Amino acid sequence: MPARRIIPCLDVKDGRVVKGVQFRDHRDIGDIVEHALRYRDEGADELVFYDITASAEGRSLDTGWVRRIARVIDIPFAVAGGVRTREHAAACLGNGADKVSINSPALERPELIEELARDFGSQCVVLGVDSFEADGDYYVHQYTGSVEKTRDTGLRTLDWVREATERGAGEVVLNCMKKDGVRTGYDVPHTTAVAEAASVPVIASGGAGAPEHFRTVFEQASASGALAATVFHDRMIAIPDLKEYLATCGIEMRR
Amino acid sequence: MKLAIVDVGCGNIGSVSIAFERLGLEMITTADPEAIASADRVVLPGVGAAGYAMRRIDELGLREPIKALKQPVLGICLGMQLLFDRSDEEGADCLGIIPGEVRRLEPTRERPVPHMGWSKLSLHGDVPGLTDGDYVYFAHSYACDPGPHVLASADYGREIPAIVARGNFLGAQFHPERSGPAGTRFLEKFVTGL
């Protein structure tokens, strides 16, 4: 594998960075560009920006802030939020995003994955999955940006990941909803199962609370990257220290 | 110093043009053979799939004009793969500037495909702007054959040629525009003369 990636995730609402717990109660935590620069300087390997309400509000993310980010950073970044058409994706990529992450719109119309992979290449197409544990299995939830609109699709997560990667998704960001914001560690068994079902890189998301959590998900679940928000935004874990620790554990890090 | 980015009408030339913008260059994004020929530097960016890109290059009548360029030309990612004879991706007949083929990477449990992320470079000689062991950012599912034109490689279960050169043509499999300070130094050297 290449160096494992440490990926801060920034939730965006109305062009500002916000943070909620289990997808609720969002509070404003600052300017997008300032956050992007801070994380670049701290050694983040990649950034993800989610316009959390775009999909539920039936619109695509605003490419104005995509360009503002692209101008200032020299590491890859993905954007997500209501990308529903080839044109939306082209606008994001044309404004300097390296990847588009699609979640609810891919569930609405799975052919979108093929259309984007064909025109832009699989490496530009990230599948975001919100996976919810119920009755001993995991199911895909949709429109998780809005409490009122969130729905269980009834699709098993593993089935959806297989289908979407066969259609051309080049990476999976697996968000385990019950772990989101609670800082008790990633869902290692589920991440392992998804990494085994997919032949593309899988990024673990949801649950990071301590450096050991990153170590476990890299060592045991073969995650290509680990995504986190709160622990980085609230400065509970400093990225340089985290990378130092993981490197001491024998996990390859870019430093 | 004028730079032309070859626009074959698809994909993410955004991040490439912004990276050169940061270096303070006068730049045009164009598919006009004359504008391309008159630039001091030419960039063939990395976008989409090889078959589609070559069809667009042929439709735009750019195959021979690109091959005839005498100024420094940099192909990035797919743009580097197009410099070779042929690609497995849609069986594309490429530019044939550098001998060799481009093949699909086979995924394994430890090495998913695309090869995505930061891999360490090992330099086979002097590469301006880069140091042995620099990490650079890759995002690709196809890779070209190893051979005498390879100046630097990464390891992903097989050798991944990361920088290739022949005459005035240079190729980078990784994305220098997204590879931190190392990538920026590499682009600067391309602009200021190799």
Boltz contact constraints between the chains, C-beta under 6 A:
constraints:
  - contact:
      token1: [A, 2]
      token2: [B, 117]
      max_distance: 6.0
  - contact:
      token1: [A, 2]
      token2: [B, 118]
      max_distance: 6.0
  - contact:
      token1: [A, 2]
      token2: [B, 119]
      max_distance: 6.0
  - contact:
      token1: [A, 3]
      token2: [B, 118]
      max_distance: 6.0
  - contact:
      token1: [A, 5]
      token2: [B, 117]
      max_distance: 6.0
  - contact:
      token1: [A, 45]
      token2: [B, 118]
      max_distance: 6.0
  - contact:
      token1: [A, 70]
      token2: [B, 15]
      max_distance: 6.0
  - contact:
      token1: [A, 70]
      token2: [B, 18]
      max_distance: 6.0
  - contact:
      token1: [A, 71]
      token2: [B, 18]
      max_distance: 6.0
  - contact:
      token1: [A, 74]
      token2: [B, 180]
      max_distance: 6.0
  - contact:
      token1: [A, 74]
      token2: [B, 184]
      max_distance: 6.0
  - contact:
      token1: [A, 75]
      token2: [B, 180]
      max_distance: 6.0
  - contact:
      token1: [A, 76]
      token2: [B, 137]
      max_distance: 6.0
  - contact:
      token1: [A, 76]
      token2: [B, 178]
      max_distance: 6.0
  - contact:
      token1: [A, 93]
      token2: [B, 12]
      max_distance: 6.0
  - contact:
      token1: [A, 93]
      token2: [B, 14]
      max_distance: 6.0
  - contact:
      token1: [A, 94]
      token2: [B, 14]
      max_distance: 6.0
  - contact:
      token1: [A, 95]
      token2: [B, 14]
      max_distance: 6.0
  - contact:
      token1: [A, 96]
      token2: [B, 14]
      max_distance: 6.0
  - contact:
      token1: [A, 96]
      token2: [B, 15]
      max_distance: 6.0
  - contact:
      token1: [A, 96]
      token2: [B, 18]
      max_distance: 6.0
  - contact:
      token1: [A, 98]
      token2: [B, 178]
      max_distance: 6.0
  - contact:
      token1: [A, 119]
      token2: [B, 10]
      max_distance: 6.0
  - contact:
      token1: [A, 119]
      token2: [B, 48]
      max_distance: 6.0
  - contact:
      token1: [A, 120]
      token2: [B, 11]
      max_distance: 6.0
  - contact:
      token1: [A, 120]
      token2: [B, 48]
      max_distance: 6.0
  - contact:
      token1: [A, 121]
      token2: [B, 48]
      max_distance: 6.0
  - contact:
      token1: [A, 123]
      token2: [B, 114]
      max_distance: 6.0
  - contact:
      token1: [A, 123]
      token2: [B, 139]
      max_distance: 6.0
  - contact:
      token1: [A, 170]
      token2: [B, 114]
      max_distance: 6.0
  - contact:
      token1: [A, 199]
      token2: [B, 107]
      max_distance: 6.0
  - contact:
      token1: [A, 199]
      token2: [B, 112]
      max_distance: 6.0
  - contact:
      token1: [A, 200]
      token2: [B, 112]
      max_distance: 6.0
  - contact:
      token1: [A, 201]
      token2: [B, 112]
      max_distance: 6.0
  - contact:
      token1: [A, 201]
      token2: [B, 116]
      max_distance: 6.0
  - contact:
      token1: [A, 254]
      token2: [B, 118]
      max_distance: 6.0
  - contact:
      token1: [A, 254]
      token2: [B, 135]
      max_distance: 6.0
